Amino acid sequence: VDVVLSNYMFEFPWLLRECPYLERLHRITVIHHAGHSETDAAPPNAVLHAPALPIPFGTMHSKFALIFSPTQLRLMITTANYIAIDWENKTQAVWNQDFPLKTAGDGRSSGEFEDSLVEYCEAVGGFDSTALRKFDFTAARGRLVASVPGYHRGDAMNKWGHMRLRRLLQDVSVPARFDSVVSQFSSMGTVRAPLMSPLVSTFASGFSNLDSSNFF
């Protein structure tokens, strides 16, 4: 594996113009939402994978890139689709960090970030996620919150999406001077007004130090 690109939408002609180096790689693994990409325009070195969607509700919406090299792995998480209008006409955000090879070859995990990333990539499929185990994620500057379509019960309920976010936020101590939370979303999908109140309450319950009436 050289590069893994995951996104909801791809415009390969634009992407290859912006990053022609992709065409020179041995292989690009493209993880995408079926029917929302110009897959016919994908370069010959692209291996396309559309994850299974086991229920009618849910999409392959994760936007990230894994760039492998002999000495390190770069993980990039972005808010933008790989399409021209998202990068050229909208405000977006990109987070990235480089992770070195492990110095010890005992196969032990370097921590919760590594385990979360591998478990998510295993759920999505498309490439051999054990390649991630070669890298040291000890210095990860954050916590990973990913979503996997489907019904999740028992312990799995807190592995993904807003339920994982809630669990992580419960471990965060909020200073008393912060009495409100403003959250920005690019999309709330098909959620309509009657469902917004319980959704906000569920999200707000993660902030145990704040009054949920301050969420709006």
GIJOGI-V474970 format. One record per residue. RES is the residue in three letters. SS is DSSP state (H for helix, E for strand, L for the rest). PSI is psi in radians with two decimals (none if undefined). D_FIRST is the distance of its C-alpha to the first C-alpha in Angstrom with 1 decimal. Layout:
RES | SS | PSI | D_FIRST
RES | SS | PSI | D_FIRST
//
This chain:
VAL | L | 2.26 | 0.0
ASP | L | -0.93 | 3.8
VAL | E | 2.40 | 6.0
VAL | E | 2.15 | 7.4
LEU | E | 2.19 | 11.0
SER | E | 2.34 | 13.7
ASN | E | 2.92 | 17.3
TYR | L | -0.74 | 20.5
MET | L | 2.47 | 21.1
PHE | E | 2.42 | 19.4
GLU | L | 1.64 | 21.3
PHE | H | -0.68 | 19.0
PRO | H | -0.77 | 21.8
TRP | H | -0.80 | 22.5
LEU | H | -0.71 | 18.9
LEU | H | -0.49 | 18.3
ARG | H | -0.71 | 21.7
GLU | H | -0.55 | 21.0
CYS | L | 1.28 | 17.7
PRO | H | -0.34 | 17.7
TYR | H | -0.47 | 15.0
LEU | H | -0.60 | 12.5
GLU | H | -0.30 | 13.8
ARG | H | -0.09 | 13.2
LEU | L | 2.74 | 9.4
HIS | L | -0.78 | 7.9
ARG | L | 2.47 | 6.2
ILE | E | 2.15 | 7.1
THR | E | 2.12 | 7.4
VAL | E | 1.99 | 11.1
ILE | E | 2.13 | 13.1
HIS | E | 2.93 | 16.7
HIS | L | 2.12 | 20.3
ALA | L | 2.33 | 21.6
GLY | L | 0.02 | 24.3
HIS | L | 0.42 | 23.8
SER | E | 2.70 | 21.4
GLU | L | 1.18 | 22.0
THR | H | -0.44 | 19.4
ASP | H | -0.41 | 21.4
ALA | H | 0.13 | 20.6
ALA | L | 2.52 | 16.8
PRO | L | 2.81 | 15.5
PRO | L | -0.45 | 14.8
ASN | L | 0.12 | 11.0
ALA | E | 2.31 | 10.8
VAL | E | 2.00 | 10.3
LEU | E | 2.41 | 13.0
HIS | E | 2.13 | 13.8
ALA | L | 1.92 | 17.2
PRO | L | 2.61 | 17.9
ALA | L | 2.45 | 21.3
LEU | L | 1.72 | 24.2
PRO | L | -0.26 | 26.7
ILE | L | 2.80 | 29.6
PRO | L | -0.34 | 31.1
PHE | L | 2.10 | 30.6
GLY | L | 2.65 | 27.2
THR | L | 2.86 | 24.4
MET | L | 1.63 | 20.7
HIS | L | 0.01 | 21.4
SER | L | 2.30 | 18.9
LYS | L | 1.71 | 17.9
PHE | E | 2.91 | 15.1
ALA | E | 2.45 | 12.0
LEU | E | 2.07 | 9.3
ILE | E | 1.92 | 8.6
PHE | E | 2.45 | 7.1
SER | L | 2.98 | 9.3
PRO | L | -0.39 | 11.0
THR | L | -0.24 | 13.7
GLN | E | 2.92 | 12.9
LEU | E | 2.31 | 11.2
ARG | E | 2.18 | 12.9
LEU | E | 2.19 | 13.8
MET | E | 2.25 | 15.8
ILE | E | 2.24 | 18.2
THR | E | 2.81 | 20.5
THR | L | -0.07 | 23.5
ALA | L | 2.49 | 22.9
ASN | L | 2.81 | 21.6
TYR | E | 1.11 | 19.7
ILE | L | 2.68 | 23.0
ALA | H | -0.81 | 25.6
ILE | H | -0.56 | 28.4
ASP | H | -0.62 | 26.6
TRP | H | -0.52 | 25.6
GLU | H | -0.34 | 28.8
ASN | L | 0.04 | 31.5
LYS | L | 2.73 | 30.8
THR | L | 2.22 | 30.5
GLN | L | 3.06 | 27.1
ALA | L | 2.58 | 25.5
VAL | E | 2.28 | 22.3
TRP | E | 2.36 | 21.4
ASN | E | 2.72 | 18.8
GLN | E | 2.53 | 18.5
ASP | E | 2.45 | 16.6
PHE | E | 2.22 | 16.1
PRO | E | 2.94 | 16.4
LEU | E | 2.60 | 15.4
LYS | L | 2.47 | 17.9
THR | L | -0.50 | 20.8
ALA | L | 2.42 | 21.8
GLY | L | 0.56 | 20.0
ASP | L | -0.04 | 22.0
GLY | L | 0.07 | 19.4
ARG | L | 2.59 | 21.6
SER | L | 2.55 | 20.5
SER | L | 0.14 | 21.0
GLY | L | -3.06 | 22.8
GLU | H | -0.62 | 23.2
PHE | H | -0.82 | 20.6
GLU | H | -0.81 | 17.8
ASP | H | -0.70 | 19.3
SER | H | -0.75 | 19.7
LEU | H | -0.78 | 16.2
VAL | H | -0.75 | 14.8
GLU | H | -0.69 | 17.7
TYR | H | -0.81 | 17.2
CYS | H | -0.57 | 13.5
GLU | H | -0.70 | 14.8
ALA | H | -0.64 | 17.6
VAL | H | -0.74 | 15.7
GLY | L | -3.08 | 13.2
GLY | L | -0.40 | 10.7
PHE | L | 2.94 | 7.7
ASP | L | 1.75 | 8.3
SER | H | -0.19 | 9.8
THR | H | -0.29 | 11.1
ALA | H | -0.44 | 8.3
LEU | H | -0.41 | 10.5
ARG | H | -0.18 | 13.5
LYS | H | -0.22 | 12.9
PHE | E | 2.67 | 14.1
ASP | L | 2.00 | 17.7
PHE | L | 0.29 | 18.7
THR | L | -0.66 | 22.4
ALA | L | 0.31 | 23.2
ALA | L | 2.29 | 21.8
ARG | L | 0.88 | 24.4
GLY | L | -3.08 | 24.7
ARG | L | 2.52 | 24.4
LEU | L | 2.24 | 21.9
VAL | L | 1.95 | 23.6
ALA | L | 2.85 | 21.6
SER | L | 2.42 | 23.1
VAL | L | 2.12 | 22.5
PRO | L | 2.51 | 24.9
GLY | L | 3.13 | 27.4
TYR | L | 2.27 | 30.4
HIS | L | 2.25 | 30.0
ARG | L | 2.83 | 32.8
GLY | H | -2.41 | 33.9
ASP | H | -0.47 | 31.6
ALA | H | -0.32 | 28.7
MET | H | -0.54 | 30.8
ASN | H | 0.19 | 30.1
LYS | L | -0.44 | 26.3
TRP | L | 2.74 | 25.6
GLY | H | -2.58 | 27.1
HIS | H | -0.39 | 30.5
MET | H | -0.65 | 31.5
ARG | H | -0.71 | 28.9
LEU | H | -0.77 | 30.0
ARG | H | -0.76 | 33.6
ARG | H | -0.72 | 33.0
LEU | H | -0.70 | 31.3
LEU | H | -0.43 | 34.1
GLN | L | -0.33 | 36.7
ASP | L | 0.00 | 35.8
VAL | L | 2.25 | 36.4
SER | L | 2.08 | 39.9
VAL | L | 2.10 | 41.1
PRO | L | 2.58 | 43.9
ALA | L | -0.48 | 47.2
ARG | L | -0.23 | 47.3
PHE | L | 1.94 | 44.5
ASP | L | 0.16 | 46.3
SER | L | 2.79 | 44.1
VAL | E | 2.26 | 40.4
VAL | L | 2.15 | 39.2
SER | L | 2.39 | 35.9
GLN | L | 2.32 | 34.3
PHE | L | 2.45 | 32.3
SER | L | -0.43 | 31.0
SER | L | 2.51 | 31.7
MET | L | 0.36 | 33.4
GLY | L | -2.32 | 32.6
THR | L | 0.31 | 35.6
VAL | L | 2.21 | 37.3
ARG | L | 3.00 | 41.0
ALA | H | -0.82 | 43.9
PRO | H | -0.41 | 45.2
LEU | H | -0.18 | 41.9
MET | H | -0.71 | 41.3
SER | H | -0.89 | 43.8
PRO | H | -0.55 | 42.3
LEU | H | -0.78 | 38.8
VAL | H | -0.69 | 40.0
SER | H | -0.71 | 41.9
THR | H | -0.78 | 38.9
PHE | H | -0.76 | 36.8
ALA | H | -0.45 | 39.9
SER | L | -0.28 | 40.3
GLY | L | -0.40 | 37.4
PHE | L | 1.42 | 39.6
SER | L | -0.35 | 42.2
ASN | L | -0.04 | 44.2
LEU | L | 2.61 | 44.7
ASP | L | 2.17 | 47.1
SER | H | -0.28 | 45.1
SER | H | -0.24 | 47.8
ASN | H | 0.10 | 46.2
PHE | E | 2.36 | 43.1
PHE | L | none | 43.4
//
